[in-house]
Amino acid sequence: MTPQERLDAAGGWLTVDLGAVAANYRMLRQMVGPGVRTAAAVKADCYGLGAARVVPVLEAAGCRNFFVATLEEGLSLRRITGHDSAIFLLNGPMPGTESLLQQARLIPVVNSLEQLAAWRALAFRLETPLSAVLQVDSGMSRFGLSAADVARLAAEPELLDGVQVVLVMSHLACADEPAHPANRAQREAFLRLRALLPDTLGSLAASSGIFLGADWHFDLVRPGAALYGINPTPDADNPMRPVVRLQARVVQTRVIEPGTAVGYGARFIANRTSRIATLSAGYADGISRHASGAHVVLCGYEHTRLPVIGRVSMDSIAVDMTDLGDVEIAPGAPVDLIGPHTPLEALATASDTIGYEVLTALGQRYHRTYIATDPAGG
Ligand SMILES: *Cc1c(COP(=O)(O)O)cnc(C)c1O
């Protein structure tokens, strides 16, 4: 197939701007300053955007520390990254996987005394010290050593024999709400717990945490979302460059009379003579079934926001194009679901979710194009 045939064959198009990813990385690094390392969270295939294409761009921008969730992600990332890049597994080692992890030179984030014991046992078997990140639970109750676990490590430091702690980290639950009291409370808990552990680098902030200010940066920050253009400051304008454009295409249009139903469950009834377009992307492509109420724009007519109506189907959505008047809408015409006039956050809000879930839900059927705009601007 020719490139054009491949485009034509797809129901929808996903365009990822790698220059914007690089620009976002550099902006965050500038914000935290030269004394702080800027790692990247690249789990879930770089939030659905494709680690094989995105990670090399981050490495070219200077990133050398990468966080994934699982061993499987770590193993495939190891084939992408350069030798001197560190790969950390946020979920830590699943029982029995420690050797595989070590052979691939992956570094576990140790979240429990059980994970620590298993990692240490491997270090003893191999008669070599093994690196690990220690995660402490500073108040989110998700991953990490509890305060009691940390107290035990402080009392029995031999539990860390054979383990080289390279980072002590924790994760903020409410960083996207800057005024939330949990942020300060978690920072204080982190400071208290960290003081009981070996003296090494510390890390607390992901994307939103970076924007809380220098008190949250410590020695290493771990942004994911902001790199991919998701707004890390939901209450303010998005400071990041948009990375994703998502387009579906018109399959057909029809004119319906007032009182006519659209879609499964007849949940939309036209109250005027309406021109309806059926687009070729649906919930199998990650457009939430709750996205009726979202708005799209017909490419070339970006000034008119067009509502998604009725229920989202597996392979299609319906859009009310009446407000375009008698503009010609040709079969195959592209429509922006996410684009310069239809931000990711708007689609997320209309779908009753967040940009993170919209990106990670994007299906496999889109034709993907990677472009590289100038990282410096434009
Ligand atoms: C996902 C994740 C990150 C990145 O979070 P963003 O909000 O996407 O920047 C950082 N740290 C941990 C522990 C995570 O799970």
The ligand as an ORCA input file, in Angstrom:
! r2SCAN-3c Opt
* xyz 0 1
  C       2.202      7.938     36.351
  C       3.132      8.371     37.394
  C       3.906      9.524     37.213
  C       3.653     10.495     36.084
  O       2.462     11.192     36.421
  P       1.896     12.394     35.527
  O       0.769     12.925     36.331
  O       1.417     11.758     34.264
  O       2.975     13.346     35.302
  C       4.881      9.808     38.148
  N       5.058      9.023     39.230
  C       4.313      7.920     39.458
  C       4.533      7.120     40.673
  C       3.305      7.583     38.553
  O       2.543      6.511     38.801
*
